Amino acid sequence: MVKLSSKTLNLLKDDIISILYEDSLKPLLTIEIARELRRDKEFTKELLNKLKEQEILIEIKKNNKGKDYIKRSRWTINPEVLKKFQNEL
């Protein structure tokens, strides 16, 4: 596996945030984000989890009816981060 620089990883994280920001009301599945990034699902999941640890993203583990997902997650931008970002614009 190729080792990516921290600069490249940060650019990919920025791309994830911009993908989710385009339609901030619609949480996206990990696979949908991976397709947009043109990266594999496992690598994308690692980046998503790092952004979750930084409290930038929120992982949604339930569907609209409140049932737990078994193997998948939806992702959205943390509303507090979204509000700060929109205030800066």
Number of C-alpha atoms within 10 A of each C-alpha: 3 4 5 8 9 9 9 10 12 12 12 16 18 13 15 21 19 13 17 19 16 9 11 17 10 13 17 18 15 19 18 13 23 17 12 11 16 10 13 13 16 12 10 21 16 11 17 22 16 14 18 17 11 9 13 18 22 19 19 16 15 14 11 6 6 8 9 13 12 8 6 13 19 19 21 23 24 15 13 11 13 15 11 10 11 9 8 6 5
